[in-house]
Structures are given as structure tokens and as C-alpha cells.
Amino acid sequence: MLELPTRDPCDLCVAAAEEQWKIIDESEHTLTVINPWQFEVGQCCVITRRHVATLLDLSETECAAVMAAAKRIAAAQVRAYRPLGILTFQNNGVYSGQETPHFHFHVVPRQPGSDWGIGPPQLATFDGAGRMQGTAHDPGDDAARRARVRASREQLVAAAALLRSQLPA
């Protein structure tokens, strides 16, 4: 059994309900949202409408919807930002680096001059993604890492609007 992070209330469910300006695209099973942690400008997450924790909890229909949504936002990112590449990743359980107990699939446009290295960008900012077995994630060490990538509401609104305008028809 995967050990899951705890966060109550779920920040992704709250954002979907109360911060609709973050939503860039939506389908019956997914929402694509601007990530408040902009490791790269334009970083988004595809989340499921249904509150489920991991990939293992998704239905086949939700799996297909997540990939279709990821493809749509990646196309918009290419149009909007002309990145060098598109990185996608998804974490399952605290030992993989999952911090929110709601399925989310990252879609990251990799920019020229990026210093995040290869792979999920947040892994470049701390030693190892895993946690000591049996211990909860302590967000106390996250402040310096997150301060660098926390975008203002104005920046996020602008990025979300740009990406919405570039979605394929």
C-alpha cells in the first residue's frame, strides 16, 4: 500500500471550487490548472474532477481523459512559449515526492536557460524525493525552495489567459 500525504482540506479540490480563475481547460473528467509553483513559466497540472489520490485509483476513462488534457495543454504551451521540450510527470505516494493526496499530472514547458536539470524540476531543489519510512512530510524545509518559484496572482492570471488563448480548437 502506498503511503499518501495528508492535506485536509485538499488544496486541489479547494482551488477547483474556489479559485476558478486558475482553470485553463476542462472536460467531463479533468481540469487543467495553472500550477502556483512555476518551476518553469507556464507549468500546469491536469487534475481529476473526482477526488482520487493516485494513478492506481483512476478509471480507464479518467486515464484517457488525463492524457487527452495533457496533450491539449502541451500544444498550448508550445504555441505560447516555444519551449525546448515538454516534461510530464506524476508522483504516487510520499516516497515518490507526492505532496497533495489528489491525482495531478504535471505538464512543464522546459525553457532555454533552465537550471532545474533533467526530470521533475522540484527534485533539483532537495536531496531525494523520498521521505524516511513512517514519517510525514515536514513542509518546514520547503520555504526556500518554494519562494523561488511562487508566482504572484497577477503572473498566474496572465499565464492562464495566454494558455487559454492558445488551446487547440
C-alpha positions as CSV (number, residue, x, y, z in Angstrom):
1,M,0.0,0.0,0.0
2,L,1.3,3.4,-0.9
3,E,1.8,5.9,1.9
4,L,-0.1,9.1,1.0
5,P,0.4,12.6,2.0
6,T,-2.2,14.2,4.2
7,R,-3.7,17.5,3.5
8,D,-7.2,18.4,4.7
9,P,-8.9,20.1,3.1
10,C,-7.4,19.0,-0.3
11,D,-5.8,22.1,-1.8
12,L,-6.7,20.9,-5.4
13,C,-10.3,20.4,-4.5
14,V,-10.4,23.9,-2.9
15,A,-8.7,25.5,-5.9
16,A,-11.2,23.9,-8.3
17,A,-14.2,25.1,-6.3
18,E,-13.0,28.5,-5.1
19,E,-10.3,29.7,-7.5
20,Q,-11.8,29.1,-10.9
21,W,-9.5,31.7,-12.4
22,K,-6.8,29.0,-12.2
23,I,-8.7,26.7,-14.6
24,I,-7.3,26.8,-18.1
25,D,-9.3,23.9,-19.7
26,E,-11.8,21.4,-18.6
27,S,-13.5,18.2,-19.7
28,E,-16.0,15.9,-18.1
29,H,-13.3,14.1,-16.1
30,T,-10.5,16.7,-15.8
31,L,-9.5,20.2,-15.0
32,T,-6.2,21.7,-16.3
33,V,-5.0,24.4,-13.9
34,I,-2.0,26.7,-13.7
35,N,0.4,25.5,-11.1
36,P,1.1,28.1,-8.4
37,W,4.6,26.8,-8.2
38,Q,6.1,27.9,-11.5
39,F,9.3,25.9,-11.8
40,E,9.1,26.8,-15.4
41,V,6.8,29.6,-16.8
42,G,3.5,28.1,-17.9
43,Q,3.7,24.9,-15.8
44,C,0.3,23.3,-15.4
45,C,-1.3,20.3,-13.8
46,V,-4.1,18.2,-15.1
47,I,-6.2,17.1,-12.2
48,T,-9.2,14.7,-12.0
49,R,-12.6,16.2,-11.1
50,R,-13.1,13.1,-8.9
51,H,-11.0,13.2,-5.7
52,V,-8.7,10.3,-6.0
53,A,-5.1,10.0,-4.7
54,T,-3.0,8.2,-7.3
55,L,-2.8,6.8,-10.7
56,L,-3.9,3.4,-9.3
57,D,-7.2,4.9,-8.3
58,L,-8.2,6.2,-11.8
59,S,-10.7,4.6,-14.0
60,E,-9.8,3.8,-17.6
61,T,-11.9,6.6,-18.8
62,E,-10.2,9.1,-16.4
63,C,-6.8,7.8,-17.6
64,A,-7.7,8.5,-21.2
65,A,-9.1,11.9,-20.3
66,V,-5.9,12.9,-18.4
67,M,-3.7,12.1,-21.4
68,A,-6.0,14.0,-23.8
69,A,-6.0,17.0,-21.5
70,A,-2.2,16.8,-21.2
71,K,-1.8,16.8,-24.9
72,R,-4.1,19.8,-25.3
73,I,-2.2,21.9,-22.7
74,A,1.2,20.8,-24.1
75,A,0.1,22.1,-27.6
76,A,-0.9,25.4,-26.0
77,Q,2.4,25.6,-24.2
78,V,4.3,25.1,-27.4
79,R,2.3,27.8,-29.1
80,A,2.6,30.2,-26.2
81,Y,6.2,29.7,-25.0
82,R,8.1,27.9,-27.8
83,P,9.9,25.7,-25.2
84,L,12.8,23.4,-25.9
85,G,10.8,20.5,-24.7
86,I,7.7,19.4,-22.7
87,L,8.2,17.4,-19.4
88,T,5.4,15.4,-18.0
89,F,5.4,13.6,-14.7
90,Q,3.2,12.3,-11.9
91,N,4.0,11.2,-8.4
92,N,2.3,8.4,-6.4
93,G,2.9,8.3,-2.7
94,V,5.1,10.3,-0.4
95,Y,8.2,8.2,-1.3
96,S,7.9,9.5,-4.9
97,G,7.5,13.1,-3.8
98,Q,3.7,13.4,-3.9
99,E,2.7,16.3,-1.6
100,T,-1.0,16.5,-2.3
101,P,-3.3,13.5,-2.0
102,H,-5.2,14.2,-5.2
103,F,-4.1,12.9,-8.6
104,H,-2.4,15.5,-10.7
105,F,-0.3,15.2,-13.8
106,H,2.3,17.9,-14.4
107,V,2.9,19.4,-17.8
108,V,6.0,21.6,-17.9
109,P,7.4,23.6,-20.8
110,R,11.2,23.5,-20.4
111,Q,12.7,26.8,-21.2
112,P,16.1,27.9,-22.5
113,G,18.4,28.7,-19.6
114,S,16.6,26.5,-17.2
115,D,18.7,25.3,-14.3
116,W,16.4,22.6,-13.0
117,G,18.3,19.7,-14.6
118,I,16.6,16.8,-16.3
119,G,13.4,15.3,-14.8
120,P,10.8,16.8,-12.4
121,P,12.2,20.2,-11.6
122,Q,11.4,20.2,-7.9
123,L,13.8,17.2,-7.4
124,A,16.7,19.5,-8.2
125,T,16.0,21.6,-5.1
126,F,16.2,19.0,-2.4
127,D,18.1,15.8,-1.7
128,G,15.9,12.9,-2.9
129,A,12.2,12.8,-3.3
130,G,11.6,10.2,-0.7
131,R,10.9,10.5,3.0
132,M,12.1,8.4,5.9
133,Q,9.7,5.5,6.1
134,G,6.9,6.1,8.6
135,T,7.4,9.9,8.8
136,A,5.1,12.5,7.5
137,H,6.3,15.2,5.1
138,D,7.5,18.2,7.1
139,P,6.9,21.3,5.0
140,G,9.3,23.3,7.2
141,D,12.1,22.9,4.7
142,D,10.0,23.9,1.7
143,A,10.1,27.7,2.3
144,A,13.4,28.5,0.4
145,R,12.6,26.1,-2.4
146,R,9.1,27.4,-2.9
147,A,10.0,31.1,-2.5
148,R,11.9,30.9,-5.7
149,V,9.1,29.5,-7.8
150,R,6.0,31.0,-6.1
151,A,4.3,33.2,-8.7
152,S,2.1,36.2,-8.0
153,R,-1.6,36.0,-8.7
154,E,-1.1,38.5,-11.5
155,Q,1.6,36.4,-13.1
156,L,-0.6,33.3,-12.8
157,V,-3.7,35.0,-14.2
158,A,-1.6,36.3,-17.2
159,A,-0.1,32.8,-17.9
160,A,-3.5,31.1,-17.6
161,A,-5.1,33.6,-20.0
162,L,-2.2,33.2,-22.5
163,L,-2.5,29.4,-22.4
164,R,-6.3,29.5,-22.7
165,S,-5.9,31.6,-25.9
166,Q,-3.5,29.0,-27.4
167,L,-5.6,25.9,-26.7
168,P,-6.3,23.8,-29.9
169,A,-9.8,24.2,-31.2
